[in-house]
Amino acid sequence: MSGLIKSSIARKVVMALSGLFLVFFLAQHFTINITSVIDPETFNTWSHFMGYNPLVQYVLQPILIAGVIIHFVMGFVLEIQNRKARGINYVKYKGGANAPWISRNMIISGAVVLAFIGLHMYDFWVHEMAYKYIEAKPEDPTRYYAETVEKFAPIWRTVLYIVSFGLLALHLLHGFASSFQTMGVNNKYSPAIQTFTKIFAIAIPLGFAFIAIYHHLNPITH
């Protein structure tokens, strides 16, 4: 078992599984966030449920954080391992002749996405923890929509989110499809899976970017 965990194949499988888990969360996260554009009341209801439900807070949230850590740690470990394996030949490596830019620079897009996740957690998760446990304010199921719109008021933050979503799309374009390949999915459904992963990789980040732009252009006026 120790040898399996240390093997390159095992690391790739762990990275693929954690990546697929994060893609599922991304879809769920988008489903909730898009309601902030469609129906703010529904967004408040779902956000309040996610913020106070014990199963979400004390079971699913730690699992999500662990998934993020595992995925990016495995990514950096595999990148270091690959660089060592190439050795001096890495200098002579002409990546553009063998693989697209996206696949050769997953570590770059991944690092930016990780930084974006840090900003996103600072904007929302840290604020939520402070609201509930440090400031100990009473429950307010109607506060989430206004708090979200307020975050996108500064143009710099909106632009930063849009750029991050663009890099997320690049990361997903290669990573999502590669996860299925790593898991050995190679059958008659593979072309359909490839098409779906490409559509998802473009549509979901575009959707998030649309949400950011929409709230920036539609501030709450008092």
Buried (B, 14 or more C-beta within 10 A) or exposed (E): EEEEEEEEEBBBBBBBBBBBBBBEBBEEBBEBBBBBBEEBEBBBBBBBEBBEEEEEBEEEBEEBEEBBEBBBBBBEBBBEEEEEEEEEEEEEEEEEEEEEEBBBBBBBBBBBBBEBBEEBBEBBBEEBEEBBEEEEEEEEEEBBBEBBBEBBEEEEBBEBBBEBBBBBBBBBBBBBBBBBBBEEEEEEEEEEBBEBBBEBBBEBBBBBBBBBBBBBEEEEEE
